[in-house]
């Protein structure tokens, strides 16, 4: 096969069960199928919320073997007592796949080392829009097993990494495209003038930048970490509220004349923040649910009736053609300096130190925004701090008043 790697084995980080540590095992290098690309992964970024949810046994792993698994399938499979399948409105499960051992990592970039015979056939260049060649640097939209040296995936899900982007930035395109797709659909329903964003982790900071680029008049963010609040203001937020010191609902009422926000973007995925959402949104407004829910939450569903709001979920991609169009739009925003994925990267670890990376995320969530797992094979990164949110770098996004589309 032209360009095929001569390596026969690769490293892969695996979780054998809930609560277990990562182990690094040698497994065979996958061979690309007829329409697939074999990618030598250079970097995978950590999706903290979903990956930690998988490790804790509450979020189905991102993996081709368990695509389509729902949270109740996982709970039943693991014997979680909080789901009583004997009750009349509770689901049963006949899901065929097994969640563990789990191979995770769904945000990756790297270099093409081999192509299937039909990888560049019509219909399989959806996201890239142009032929993919051995040696190309590429980013991915859907990759499974990103915490590995290699991954084989459908060529329809890769795009060429432009010269103005690093591989680390390209690996962040997966969460950024999911975010942009969700907010783009909100804007297609109604253009919001006031946006409240709960949480300023990776997805919250992406939401702040996208909302600013799309021309939002007032962006209000809520975030516990002082470091992240300052970063949010640098990247476009008008008001940053500390929920530990202020009642967020009261502050939003003051800023909106008691009307509430046109759009509330929930980027935390925890019960205390989700329960606040109906009180923050105006009547007839919208809620973008971007934060990953890893456990059941209590939510006052009656407010759907009283406030008539629309809920737009993250991750609902209708077609890869839609993804392709939005990849182009997002790359233009990045090139124009209106979205800065590099500002979100705070730490680097080598694959061999992946367990230490996750321990850092648990130990210091207020300081960590995004962690990159690099496949250097040298073991010399040792949890390198790329930059601290306490000492944010200056950059074009600091004006906080960027608009999209940019002036031509």
C-alpha positions in Angstrom: 0.0 0.0 0.0 1.6 3.3 -1.0 2.9 5.3 1.9 2.0 2.7 4.5 3.9 2.8 7.7 6.4 0.1 8.3 5.6 0.1 12.0 3.6 -2.9 13.1 2.8 -1.9 16.7 1.9 1.3 18.4 1.2 2.7 21.8 -2.4 3.1 23.0 -3.7 4.5 26.3 -6.5 2.3 27.6 -8.9 2.4 30.6 -9.8 -1.1 31.6 -12.8 -0.1 33.8 -14.5 2.7 35.8 -12.2 4.3 38.3 -9.1 2.6 36.8 -5.9 4.4 35.8 -4.7 4.6 32.2 -2.4 1.9 31.0 -0.2 2.1 27.9 -0.2 -1.0 25.8 1.3 -2.0 22.5 -1.3 -2.9 19.9 -1.2 -3.5 16.2 -1.1 -0.4 14.0 -4.5 -0.4 12.2 -4.6 -0.8 8.5 -6.8 1.7 6.6 -9.9 0.3 4.9 -10.8 1.2 1.3 -12.1 4.7 2.1 -9.9 5.4 5.2 -6.9 7.5 6.0 -4.2 6.2 8.4 -3.1 9.1 10.5 0.1 9.3 12.5 -1.2 11.3 15.4 1.0 14.1 16.6 -1.4 15.5 19.3 -4.7 14.9 20.9 -6.4 17.4 23.2 -8.3 16.2 26.2 -12.1 16.6 26.4 -12.1 16.9 30.2 -15.8 16.6 30.8 -16.6 13.6 28.7 -13.4 11.7 29.3 -13.6 12.1 33.1 -17.2 11.1 32.8 -16.1 7.9 31.0 -13.4 7.2 33.6 -16.0 7.6 36.4 -18.4 5.3 34.6 -21.1 7.7 33.6 -20.4 8.9 30.1 -20.3 6.4 27.2 -16.8 6.4 25.7 -16.2 8.0 22.3 -15.2 4.9 20.3 -16.3 3.2 17.1 -17.1 0.0 19.0 -19.7 1.8 21.2 -21.1 4.5 18.8 -24.7 5.0 19.7 -24.4 3.8 23.3 -26.6 6.0 25.5 -26.0 6.8 29.2 -28.7 4.4 30.4 -27.1 1.6 28.3 -23.8 2.3 30.2 -25.6 2.4 33.6 -27.4 -0.8 33.0 -24.2 -2.5 31.7 -22.3 -1.4 34.9 -25.2 -2.2 37.2 -25.8 1.3 38.4 -28.5 1.2 41.1 -29.9 4.7 40.3 -31.6 3.4 37.2 -34.6 1.2 38.1 -35.4 -0.6 34.9 -38.5 -2.2 36.5 -40.3 1.1 36.5 -42.9 1.6 33.6 -41.2 4.6 31.9 -37.6 3.6 32.3 -35.7 2.1 29.4 -34.2 -1.3 29.1 -31.0 -1.9 27.1 -30.0 -4.4 24.5 -26.9 -2.5 23.4 -24.4 -5.0 21.9 -21.1 -3.2 22.5 -19.1 -3.2 25.7 -17.9 0.1 27.1 -14.7 -1.2 28.7 -11.8 -1.5 28.1 -12.2 2.0 26.7 -10.0 3.6 24.1 -10.6 7.3 24.2 -9.4 10.5 22.5 -11.6 12.2 19.9 -9.8 15.5 19.3 -6.7 14.8 17.2 -4.4 16.0 14.4 -1.4 14.6 12.7 0.1 13.4 9.4 -1.2 11.1 6.8 0.9 8.0 6.4 -1.3 5.7 4.3 -4.5 5.8 2.3 -7.1 3.2 1.3 -7.5 2.5 -2.4 -10.7 4.5 -2.6 -10.0 7.2 0.0 -10.0 10.0 -2.5 -13.1 8.8 -4.4 -16.0 11.1 -4.9 -18.1 11.3 -1.7 -15.1 10.8 0.6 -13.7 14.2 0.4 -16.6 15.9 2.1 -14.8 17.9 4.8 -11.5 18.4 3.0 -13.0 19.3 -0.4 -9.7 18.3 -2.1 -7.6 15.1 -2.4 -5.7 14.0 0.7 -2.1 12.9 0.1 0.4 10.9 2.1 2.5 13.5 4.1 -0.4 16.0 4.4 -0.9 17.5 7.9 -4.6 17.0 8.7 -7.1 17.8 11.4 -10.1 15.6 12.1 -13.7 15.9 12.8 -14.4 12.4 14.1 -11.5 10.3 15.2 -11.6 7.4 17.7 -8.7 6.2 19.8 -6.9 9.6 19.6 -4.7 8.6 22.6 -2.7 6.4 20.3 0.2 6.8 17.9 -2.0 6.0 14.9 -5.7 5.9 14.0 -7.6 4.9 10.8 -10.6 6.9 10.0 -12.9 7.7 7.1 -11.3 10.2 4.8 -14.6 12.1 4.8 -13.8 13.2 8.3 -10.4 14.8 7.7 -9.3 18.2 6.4 -5.9 19.7 5.5 -4.4 21.7 8.2 -3.7 25.2 6.8 -0.2 26.7 7.1 -1.4 29.3 9.7 -2.4 26.6 12.2 -0.3 24.3 14.4 -1.3 20.7 14.9 -2.4 21.6 18.5 -4.8 24.2 17.1 -6.0 21.7 14.5 -6.8 19.2 17.2 -9.1 21.7 18.8 -11.2 22.0 15.6 -13.5 19.1 16.7 -14.8 20.8 19.9 -14.8 24.2 18.1 -16.9 22.8 15.1 -19.4 21.2 17.5 -19.6 24.6 19.4 -19.9 26.7 16.2 -22.5 24.3 14.7 -24.7 24.6 17.8 -24.5 28.4 18.0 -24.8 28.8 14.3 -28.2 27.0 14.5 -29.2 29.3 17.3 -28.4 32.3 15.1 -30.4 30.8 12.3 -33.5 30.7 14.6 -33.1 34.3 15.9 -30.2 36.6 16.2 -29.6 37.2 19.9 -28.6 40.6 21.2 -27.8 39.4 24.8 -26.0 36.1 25.5 -25.3 34.5 28.9 -22.6 31.8 28.9 -22.3 29.6 32.0 -18.8 28.3 32.5 -15.6 29.4 30.8 -13.7 26.2 30.2 -12.8 25.2 26.7 -16.4 25.3 25.3 -17.3 28.3 27.3 -14.4 30.3 26.0 -15.1 29.1 22.5 -18.7 30.2 23.0 -17.6 33.7 24.1 -15.4 34.1 21.0 -18.0 32.8 18.6 -20.7 35.0 20.1 -18.4 38.0 19.8 -17.5 37.2 16.2 -21.2 36.8 15.3 -21.8 40.3 16.6 -23.5 39.9 20.0 -24.2 43.2 21.7 -23.8 42.0 25.3 -22.0 38.9 26.4 -22.3 38.0 30.1 -20.3 35.1 31.5 -20.4 33.2 34.8 -17.3 31.4 36.0 -15.9 30.4 39.4 -12.2 30.7 38.4 -10.8 34.3 38.5 -8.2 33.3 35.9 -10.8 32.1 33.4 -13.0 35.2 34.0 -10.1 37.4 33.1 -9.3 35.4 30.0 -13.0 35.5 29.0 -12.9 39.3 29.1 -9.8 39.3 27.0 -11.5 37.1 24.5 -14.7 39.2 24.2 -16.9 39.0 27.3 -18.5 42.3 28.4 -19.3 41.2 31.9 -17.8 38.3 34.0 -19.7 37.3 37.1 -18.3 35.2 40.0 -21.1 32.9 41.0 -19.4 32.4 44.4 -19.8 36.0 45.2 -22.9 37.1 43.3 -26.4 35.8 42.5 -26.0 35.3 38.7 -29.8 35.4 38.1 -30.1 38.8 39.9 -27.1 40.2 38.0 -28.5 39.2 34.7 -31.9 40.7 35.6 -30.1 44.0 36.3 -28.2 43.9 33.0 -31.3 43.0 30.9 -34.0 45.1 32.6 -35.4 41.9 34.2 -36.1 40.4 30.7 -33.5 37.7 30.8 -31.0 36.8 28.0 -32.0 36.0 24.4 -29.7 33.0 24.5 -28.2 31.1 27.5 -25.3 28.8 26.6 -24.8 26.2 29.3 -21.2 24.9 29.2 -20.7 23.2 32.5 -23.1 20.2 32.5 -23.8 20.1 36.3 -27.1 20.2 38.1 -26.5 23.5 39.8 -25.9 25.4 36.6 -28.6 23.6 34.5 -31.2 24.3 37.2 -30.4 28.0 36.8 -30.9 28.1 33.0 -34.7 28.6 33.0 -34.4 31.6 35.3 -31.8 33.3 33.0 -33.5 33.0 29.7 -36.2 35.4 28.5 -39.6 34.3 27.4 -39.4 32.9 23.9 -35.6 32.7 24.1 -33.1 30.0 23.4 -30.9 27.6 25.4 -27.8 26.1 23.9 -26.9 23.0 25.9 -23.2 22.5 25.2 -22.0 21.2 28.6 -21.9 17.4 28.6 -24.2 15.9 31.2 -22.5 12.8 32.7 -25.2 12.1 35.3 -29.0 12.7 35.6 -30.0 16.1 36.8 -33.2 17.7 38.3 -34.6 20.4 36.0 -37.8 22.4 36.4 -39.4 21.3 33.1 -42.4 23.4 33.8 -40.5 26.5 32.6 -40.6 25.1 29.1 -44.4 25.7 29.3 -44.2 29.0 31.0 -41.3 30.6 29.1 -41.6 28.8 25.7 -37.9 28.6 25.2 -36.1 26.5 22.6 -33.3 24.1 23.5 -30.6 23.6 20.9 -28.2 20.7 21.7 -24.6 20.5 20.8 -23.4 17.7 18.6 -26.4 17.4 16.4 -24.7 17.4 13.0 -27.2 16.8 10.2 -24.7 16.0 7.4 -20.9 16.1 6.8 -21.6 18.6 4.1 -22.8 20.9 6.9 -19.5 20.2 8.7 -17.5 21.0 5.6 -19.1 24.4 5.2 -18.5 25.2 8.8 -14.9 24.1 8.8 -14.3 26.7 6.1 -16.1 29.4 8.1 -14.3 28.6 11.3 -10.9 28.5 9.6 -11.6 32.0 8.2 -12.5 33.2 11.7 -9.2 31.8 13.1 -7.2 33.2 10.2 -8.7 36.6 10.9 -7.8 36.4 14.6 -11.4 36.4 15.7 -11.1 33.0 17.3 -7.9 32.1 19.1 -7.7 28.3 19.9 -4.1 28.8 21.0 -5.3 30.9 23.9 -7.0 27.8 25.4 -4.1 25.5 25.5 -2.5 25.5 29.0 -0.6 22.3 29.4 1.3 19.6 27.4 1.9 16.0 28.4 3.5 13.1 26.5 1.3 10.0 25.9 3.3 8.1 28.5 2.3 10.6 31.1 -1.4 10.7 30.3 -2.5 9.6 33.8 -0.6 12.6 35.3 -2.5 14.8 32.8 -5.9 13.6 34.1 -4.8 13.9 37.7 -3.9 17.5 37.0 -7.3 18.2 35.5 -9.0 16.8 38.5 -6.7 18.6 41.0 -6.7 22.0 39.5 -9.7 22.6 37.2 -9.6 26.4 37.8 -6.1 26.7 36.2 -6.4 24.1 33.4 -8.3 25.0 30.3 -7.0 22.6 27.7 -4.4 19.8 27.9 -2.6 18.5 24.8 -1.4 14.9 24.7 1.6 14.7 22.4 2.9 11.6 20.8 6.6 12.5 20.9 7.7 9.2 22.3 10.5 11.0 24.2 8.8 11.4 27.6 10.5 14.9 28.0 7.4 17.0 28.4 6.5 16.0 31.9 3.4 18.2 32.2 4.9 21.3 30.6 2.9 24.5 31.3 2.3 26.1 28.0 1.0 29.3 29.6 -0.9 30.1 32.7 -4.4 31.5 32.7 -3.0 33.7 35.5 -0.6 35.3 33.1 -2.6 35.3 29.8 -0.6 36.3 26.7 -1.5 39.4 24.8 -3.1 38.9 21.4 -5.5 40.3 18.7 -8.6 39.0 20.6 -8.0 41.4 23.5 -10.0 44.1 21.9 -13.1 42.1 22.7 -15.0 43.9 19.9 -14.3 41.8 16.8 -17.1 41.3 14.3 -17.9 38.7 11.7 -17.5 38.8 8.8 -14.2 40.7 8.9 -13.7 43.7 6.7 -12.3 42.6 3.3 
